[in-house]
Amino acid sequence: MQIYDLFNILHNSLESKNNGKKISLKDMAASLGIPMRTYQDWKLGRAKPQAASIVMKMLGKLDDDEIIRAVRKINKLHEE
């Protein structure tokens, strides 16, 4: 699996959560606080953020309930 596969899976999952409503690259990038070109490059595989693969490998070592707890903690810290 490539890094861009992860971004595409997550992008599609967020669209599904949004009742199948498409989310533009511009809107997704804005919600993440990054330039649209950066997000586009990640999604198309033209650039590979190093941390993304490490984070996914770490999450992959956790059980499902541990992943949920970790992501909720991350989200809580991000909101502060």
Summary of the structure (lengths in Angstrom):
residues: 80
radius of gyration: 13.3
end to end distance: 32.8
largest distance: 34.0
contacts: 172
relative contact order: 0.12
helix: 74%
strand: 0%
